[in-house]
Amino acid sequence: SETREAASWNLTNLVLESNSLGDSGLATLSWALSKGALRSLTRLNLTFNKIGQAGVVALATSLRSGALPQLEWLFLNGNLIDDAGITAFASALEGTQGSPSRGATPGDGTWIGVPALPKLTQLWLHENQIGDAGVAALLKPLANGAALPNLGTLSLDHNQIRRDGVAAIAAAVAAGALPKCKNLLLNDNPAGPRAQQQVADAIARRK
C-alpha cells in the first residue's frame, strides 16, 4: 500500500482462513485495500477469523470506495457477523460513485451509483449470527438487481434466520432481486427445513 511503489501487486487469490485476525486485523487489511494494495484480487477468504461488527464496518468502508473491483469470491464464513455487521456490509454494496437521481439514496431501490462489487459471483456468510433484521438490511440494496448483479451463489446457512426472514428473501427474489443467483442456501436456520425449498421455488418462478 506504500504510495512510493510504482506497481501494484498482481495477487489474485488471498486466503487468510483461521488466522484470528479479529476486527483490528481486518481494519488494517481494509486500510491497505482502500489504498489500492490489491485491486487485482479475485478471491478473498476471511473464514474463521473472529470478525465482528467493527471489522465488517472497516471492510465495508474500503469496498464502498471501490477497493476490490475485480473480486469474484468473498468468504466470511464462521465469524461473529450479526445484524449490525451485515447492515454495515449491505450499506457498501451499491457504492457511492456515480450520480443519484433526484431524491434517491443508497438502498432505496432508485440509486444508480456504480456497485461496489460488480463482478462478485459467490458470497459466503454461513455460520454467523445474521437474523431477520440483517436479512432485511441485506435485501435493500439488492431490490432492483443493481447491486451484486452477477452473484450466483449466496450462502446464509447456519445463521439465525426465521420464517419472516425467509419470506422476505423469497419475495425479493421472486420480484427480481439477485437476477443471476441460482444457489441461495438457507439450511440449518431457525426457520426450519422448509426454508430452503421456499427460496428454491422463488428462484424458479421469479420474474
C-alpha positions in Angstrom: 0.0 0.0 0.0 3.0 2.3 0.0 2.5 5.1 -2.4 6.1 5.1 -3.4 5.7 1.7 -5.0 5.5 2.1 -8.8 3.5 -1.1 -9.5 0.5 -2.6 -7.7 0.6 -6.3 -6.7 -0.7 -8.8 -9.1 -2.1 -11.1 -6.4 -5.5 -12.6 -7.3 -6.2 -15.1 -4.5 -5.7 -14.3 -0.8 -6.5 -17.0 1.8 -6.4 -15.8 5.4 -8.6 -18.6 6.8 -8.3 -19.4 10.6 -5.8 -16.7 11.5 -7.7 -14.9 14.3 -7.5 -11.6 12.5 -10.3 -10.1 14.6 -11.6 -6.7 14.0 -8.3 -4.9 14.4 -6.6 -7.2 11.8 -9.3 -6.7 9.3 -9.3 -3.0 9.9 -5.6 -2.9 9.0 -6.2 -5.1 5.9 -9.1 -2.9 4.9 -6.9 0.2 5.2 -4.4 -1.3 2.8 -7.2 -2.2 0.4 -8.5 1.3 0.4 -5.0 2.5 -0.6 -5.2 0.3 -3.7 -3.0 -2.5 -2.5 -4.8 -5.5 -4.0 -7.0 -4.1 -6.8 -6.4 -7.3 -8.9 -7.8 -9.6 -6.2 -10.5 -12.0 -7.4 -10.8 -14.2 -4.3 -10.6 -13.3 -0.6 -11.1 -15.8 2.1 -11.6 -14.5 5.6 -13.3 -17.6 7.1 -13.0 -18.3 10.8 -11.3 -15.0 11.9 -13.4 -13.8 14.8 -14.6 -10.9 12.7 -17.4 -8.8 14.3 -19.2 -5.6 13.6 -16.2 -3.3 13.8 -14.2 -5.4 11.3 -17.1 -5.6 8.8 -17.6 -1.8 9.1 -13.9 -1.3 8.1 -14.2 -3.7 5.2 -17.4 -2.1 4.1 -15.7 1.3 4.1 -13.0 0.1 1.7 -15.5 -1.7 -0.5 -17.6 1.4 -0.8 -14.6 3.2 -2.2 -14.2 0.6 -5.0 -11.2 -1.1 -3.5 -11.9 -4.6 -5.0 -13.4 -4.1 -8.4 -12.3 -7.5 -9.7 -13.4 -9.6 -6.7 -15.4 -12.7 -7.7 -15.5 -14.8 -4.4 -15.8 -13.5 -0.9 -15.7 -15.9 2.1 -16.8 -14.6 5.5 -17.9 -17.9 7.0 -17.6 -18.8 10.7 -17.2 -15.3 12.1 -19.2 -13.1 14.5 -21.2 -11.1 12.0 -24.6 -10.2 13.4 -27.4 -8.0 12.1 -25.5 -4.8 12.8 -22.4 -6.1 10.9 -24.3 -7.3 7.9 -26.2 -4.0 7.8 -22.9 -2.2 7.5 -21.8 -4.5 4.8 -25.1 -4.1 2.9 -24.7 -0.3 3.0 -21.5 -0.6 1.0 -22.8 -2.8 -1.8 -24.1 -0.1 -4.2 -21.0 2.1 -3.7 -21.1 5.8 -3.8 -19.7 6.5 -7.2 -21.9 8.0 -10.0 -24.8 10.4 -9.6 -28.0 9.5 -7.9 -31.3 10.5 -9.3 -33.1 13.4 -7.5 -34.1 12.4 -4.0 -32.5 8.9 -4.3 -30.4 7.4 -1.5 -28.4 4.2 -1.4 -30.7 1.3 -0.5 -34.0 2.8 -1.6 -34.1 1.0 -4.9 -33.5 4.1 -7.1 -29.8 4.6 -6.6 -27.8 4.5 -9.8 -24.2 4.6 -8.5 -21.6 2.1 -9.5 -21.9 -1.2 -7.5 -19.0 -1.8 -5.1 -18.6 -5.5 -6.2 -19.7 -5.6 -9.8 -18.0 -9.0 -10.5 -18.9 -10.9 -7.4 -20.3 -14.3 -8.1 -20.0 -16.0 -4.7 -20.7 -14.6 -1.3 -20.4 -17.0 1.7 -21.8 -15.9 5.0 -22.7 -19.2 6.7 -22.1 -19.9 10.4 -22.6 -16.3 11.5 -25.3 -14.6 13.6 -27.4 -13.0 11.0 -31.1 -12.8 11.8 -34.2 -11.4 10.1 -33.2 -7.7 10.7 -29.9 -8.4 9.0 -31.7 -10.1 6.1 -33.9 -7.1 5.6 -30.9 -4.8 5.5 -29.1 -7.0 3.0 -32.1 -7.1 0.7 -32.4 -3.3 0.4 -29.5 -2.8 -2.0 -30.4 -5.9 -3.9 -34.0 -5.0 -4.6 -33.6 -3.7 -8.1 -30.8 -6.1 -9.1 -28.3 -3.2 -9.4 -26.1 -4.3 -6.5 -24.3 -7.7 -6.9 -25.6 -8.0 -10.5 -23.5 -11.2 -11.1 -24.0 -13.1 -7.9 -24.7 -16.7 -8.5 -24.2 -18.2 -5.0 -25.3 -16.7 -1.6 -24.8 -18.9 1.4 -26.7 -18.0 4.6 -26.6 -21.5 6.1 -26.4 -21.8 9.9 -27.4 -18.3 10.9 -30.4 -17.1 13.0 -32.9 -16.5 10.1 -36.5 -17.2 11.0 -39.7 -17.6 8.9 -40.2 -13.8 8.4 -36.6 -13.5 7.0 -37.1 -16.4 4.6 -40.4 -15.0 3.4 -38.7 -11.7 2.8 -35.9 -13.3 0.8 -38.3 -15.4 -1.3 -40.5 -12.3 -2.1 -37.4 -10.2 -3.1 -36.0 -13.0 -5.3 -39.4 -13.5 -7.0 -39.6 -9.8 -7.7 -36.2 -9.7 -9.4 -33.5 -9.3 -6.8 -30.3 -11.3 -7.4 -31.2 -12.0 -11.1 -28.3 -14.4 -11.6 -28.5 -16.2 -8.3 -29.1 -20.0 -8.7 -27.8 -21.1 -5.3 -29.3 -19.4 -2.2 -28.5 -21.5 0.8 -30.6 -21.4 4.0 -30.0 -24.7 5.7 -29.7 -25.0 9.5 -31.6 -21.8 10.4 -34.4 -21.5 13.0 -36.8 -21.1 10.0 -36.6 -24.9 9.6 -36.0 -27.4 6.8 -38.7 -25.9 4.5 -36.8 -22.6 4.2 -34.5 -24.0 1.5 -37.3 -25.2 -0.7 -39.3 -22.0 -0.3 -36.4 -20.0 -1.7 -35.7 -22.5 -4.4 -39.3 -22.2 -5.5 -39.0 -18.4 -5.6 -35.9 -18.7 -7.8 -37.8 -21.0 -10.2 -40.7 -18.6 -10.6 -39.0 -15.2 -10.4 -39.9 -12.6 -13.0 
